[in-house]
């Protein structure tokens, strides 16, 4: 059985942080507020608030507020899971996200923006739609019909509705294997990973729906195709905004969607980098355990992202709701929160410096247990084969 970690020290007690969770749906409110500040003041640098918050302020706040390794006691989990308050907080993100997207589209189509202000607007709207994919991630794992439709709606602004299918039925089944397009390999840069995961996820989502509908004796072009339903929502949204604002809004909508989707994929890159599920005696991959996902217990990032950084427990127990996710002692730990790590991932040399030795140490120097980029395998073996691994796991 996995060992549940009870704290960074024996005296660390769990606290619910109930009211702190309200900060999660305020992200699109704050980011949209920066758009209103720009419209009111005319100062273009307001449009830098969202990227500055993600890449500068959040890493600083993560450092300032530190980590929380504590877990809810099992006696509290049932009540946490049934508490309507937590579901409502996830729902609240979606209308604010859509409102901010519409306002950003209006600014892009009607205001005379210099190129740098236009770029800032793309990054701002793309940012809360990218974080909106994390909201869709939480909603899409639930069985309730409302949650699942809200997940598709949250994915509409990024044209990434197939994530609803691929993540739940593809990525969770193949996670931490070479066959998974969303699991990054050691020695694979983010820029090499990005086209592989985008194309691979699209192909996988389409094939998964084809297989599901075939079992129901229906064609892939059925109205029951979850991919087509989600993409239709994007078409309706983009079409309505185009009718209202004109064709000039389309480049903005596409650019912010590309940036928002890239935010999801850089998070995917971070979450399973180099990790590999081994095969059992029958040749099948072992069950996904906490050791197969990189984890982070930084408080600020976890509040903003609905505990997405406790990714190890999520993959080991995907039905568990975000407020009840736990830290496990054997889960490999990132050196910083997601905000810091996605920024580092854009710079391959920095990323390899931060992460490769952690991957090697996680497998106690056994390079054959690592999910490696085939083209980098020879180079990585030359570099790491004789290196004594240094333990960089979770604090105990």
N, C-alpha and C positions, 0 to 999 in steps of 0.2 A: 504494500500500500504506500502511496506517496506520503511523505512526511509533511504535515501542515505546519508552517512556521508560525509561531505565536507572537513574534515581535523581534525588533532589532536588539532588544535586551530583555531579560526576564521580567522587567517591571513595566514594559510598554503595554498599556491597556488599550483595548479597542474602543473607539468612539464612533458613533453613527455618522457624524458630520452632516446631519440631515439638511440643515439650512445652507450649508456650503454648496450642495448640489444645485441650488437655484442658479449658481453662476453658469452652469452648462448652457441653458437656453438663452442666456443673456449675451452670448458671443455674437449671434447675428444682429442683436439689438445694438451692441457696441460698435460693430463694424458698420452697420447701416448709419449709426449716429455720426461716424466719421464722414460718410457721404453727405449727410445733411449739413455738417459743419463746413464742408467744401462748398456746397451749393449756397450757403448763407454768407460765407466769408470771401469766397473766390480764391482762397489760398490752397493751391494744388497739393501742398505737402500733407494736408489732411488725408489724402488718398494713400499715403504710405503707412497709415496707422495699422492696418491689418497685417501686412508683411512684417512690420516692425514688431508688432505684438508677438507674432509666431516665432520669428527668428532671433529676436533680441530680448524682449521683455519676458516671455515665458521661460527661456533658459535661466534668466536672472532670478525670476520668482521660484523656479525649481530649486536653485541653489539656496535661496534665502529661506524657504520653508521646509526644505529637506524631504526626507522619505518617511513613509509610514508602513511598517512591515506587519502591523497587527491585523488580525482576522476576526470577523464576527463569530461569536460562539455558535455552535450548531443549534443551540436552543433559541437563538434569535433569527435564524435564517428563514423559517417558515413565515414569520410575521413580516420580515423585510420583503420577501418575495410577493406577499399579498397586499402590501401597502400601496394604495392607489396613487399616493403622492409621487412615487418614483416613476410610475408609468406616465403620469400627466406631464412631468418635467421633460420627458423625451418627446412626447407629442408637441409640446409648446415650441420646440425648436423649429418645426416645419413651417408654420405660418409666418414666423419672423423671417425665416430663410427666403421664402417665396416673396414676401414684401420687399426685402432688401434687393432681391434679384430684379424685380420689376422697377424699382426706383433707380437702380444702377443702369438698367437698360434705357430708361427715360433720359438719364443724364448723358449717356453715350450717344443717343440719337438726336438730342435736341440742343445740346450745349456745344459751343465752339471750343474744343479742347486741344491744347498742344499735345504732341505725341507722348510726352512724358506724363502728362496728366491722364491721358487715355490709357497708357500702360498701367499707371497706378490704379485706375478704376478697374481694369481687368484683373489685377492681382487682388484687389479688395473683394470684389464680388466672387471671384474664383476661390478665394480663401474660405469664406463662410459656406460656399457650396461644397468645397472639398471637405471641410469639417462636417458638413451635412451628410457626407457619405458614412462617416462614423456613426451618425444618428441612424441612418438607414441600416447600418450594420446591426445595431442593437435591436431595431424594430423588426428587421427581416428574419431574425432567429425565433421570433415568437409565433405562437399558433393562432392567436386571435386575428380575425379577418381585418379589423381596423388597423392593427399594427402593421400587417403586411402591405396593405394599400398605402399607408403613410410612408413605408419604406420606399415603395416605387415612386411616390410623389417626391420624396426627398432626393431621389436619384435623377429626376427629370431634368433639372437645370444643367447637369453635367453630361447628359447623353450617355449615361453609364448604367442604364437599367438592367443590363445583363448581369451586373454584379450580384443582383438578388438571386439569380439562379446559380451562377458559377461559384460564388462564395460558399453558399450553404451546402450544395450538393457536389461540388467539384473540389474546391480548396480544402474543405474540412475532411474530405475522404483521402486526398492525396498529399496533405500538408507534410512538409519536411521530407519530400522525396524528389528525385530528379524529374519525375513525371509531372510535377505540379508547376504550372507556369507562374504561380504567385509566390513560390519559395525561392529566394535568391541563393545562389551558389557562392561559396568562398572563391575569391579571385574574379568574380563577375562584378563589374562596375554597375552603378545604377543606370548609366546611360546605355549599357548593353542589356541590362535587365528590362528596361522600359518597353522597347518594342517587342521583346519576347513575351512579356506578361500581357501586354495589351492584345496582341494577336492571338496568343494562346488562350487567354480567357474568353475572347469572343468565340473562337472555334469550340471551346469546351462547353460554353453556355448553350450554343446552338445544338450541339450534339446531345447534351443532357436532356434538353427539351424534346428533341426528335425521338429519343429513346423512351421518355416518359409518355409522350403522346401515342407512340406506336403501341405501347402496352395497352392503351385504352382504345386501340384501333382507330386512331385519328391521325390526320396528317399534320406535318410540322407547321403549316400555315393556318392552323386552327386558331379561333379567337381565344382559346384556352391557353395558348402559348404565352408563358409568363414574360418571355423576352419581348414579344410583340406588344403585349399590354404595356410594359414599362416604356418601350420606345415610343409607343403611340402617345403617351403622356408628354414626352419631350416634344414630339411633333406638334401636339396641340398647343403647348406652352410657347414654343418658338413661333408657331404660325400666328397665334393670337397677338403676340408682341409685334410681329412683322406687319400684320394688318393695321395695328394701332399706330406704330411708329415709323413704318416704312422699311424698305429693304436695307437701309443703312445700319439698322440695328443688328443684322445677322452676323457680320464679322465680329462684333463685340460678343454676342452670345456664344459663338463658336470658340473664340479665344479664351473666354473665361471658363468655358466647359473643359477645354483641353488642360488649362492650368489646374482646375479643380480636380479632374481625374488624375492628373500627375501627382497631386498631393496624396491621393489614396495609394497610388502605386509606390511612392517613396516610403510610405508607412509599411506597405507590404514587404518592400525590400529590407527594411529594418527588422521586421518581426521574426524572421526565420533564417536569417543569413547563415549559411554554412551548416545548419543543423540537419541531421539525417536520422530518420527512423531506420533501425536495423531490421533485417529479415530473420524470421524464426526458422525452425527446422523444416517447415513445409514450404519455405520460399516466399511466404507472405510477410508484408511489413507488420511490425508489432503495432499494437494499439498506440494511438497518440497519447503521450503523457506530458506533464508539465516541463520535462527536460527538453522538449522539442520546440519550444517557443522562447524567444528572448522576453524578459520581464523587466518592468520598471515600477517602482513604488513611489515615485516622486508625486507629491500630493497635488500640486497645481495641475500638472498634465493629466492626472487621473480624474480630477474634478471636471476639467474642461472637456475631456474625451469620454465621459461616461465609463471610466475604469478600463478603457481599451488597453492601457499599458499593463494591466494584469492579464496579459494575453495567454499566459500558460494555463491558468485555470479555465479561461474561456474555451480553449481548444480541447482541454481534457474533459470539460463539462459544459458544452455549448448551450444547454438549455438554462443554465443558471443566469439569473438577472444581474445586471451590472452592479447594483448596490451590495450584492452578496458575494462578489468574486473575492478569491483569497490569494495570498502569497504562499508559495511552496518552497521549502528549503532547497530542493534540488533544481529549481528553475534557474537557468543561467541569467545573470543580471547584466543589463546594459550599464555602461558607465555613467549615463545621464538619461534624462527624460527624452520623450519622443521629439520635442521641439528642437533640442540640441542635436539629436542623432539624425533627423531628416536633413538638417542643415549640413552636417558633416557628410552625409551620403552624396551630396552634390559634388563633392571633391574627393575623387577616388583615392588619391594618395593618403589624405587625412583619414578617410574611412578605413582603409586597410591597416593604417597605423593603430587606430583605436580598437579594431575588432578582430583582426586575424589572430593575434596571440591569444585572445579570449576564446576563440573557437578551438584552437589547438589545446588550450588548457582544459576546456570543457570535456574534451575527449582524452585527457591525460596523455597527449602526445601521439595517440594512434590516428595517423592521418587517413587510414583506410575507412574510418568511421565518419568522415566528414563529407558533406555534400559539396563537391568541388566542381568548378567550371572546367570542363574537359580540356579546353585549350590552355588553361593555366596550370594544369595538374603537374606537369613536369617541373615548372618553375617553383611552384609551391612546395613540392617534395624536396627540391634542392635547398630551399630556404629553411624549412621547418623540421626536416627529418631528424636532425641531430641536436635540436634545441630542447633543452630541459624545460618542460612546461611550468609556467608560474601560475599558481592558483589565483583566480580573480573572481571567484564565485560570490554568492550572497554573503552578507555579514551574518555572523552567528554570535 
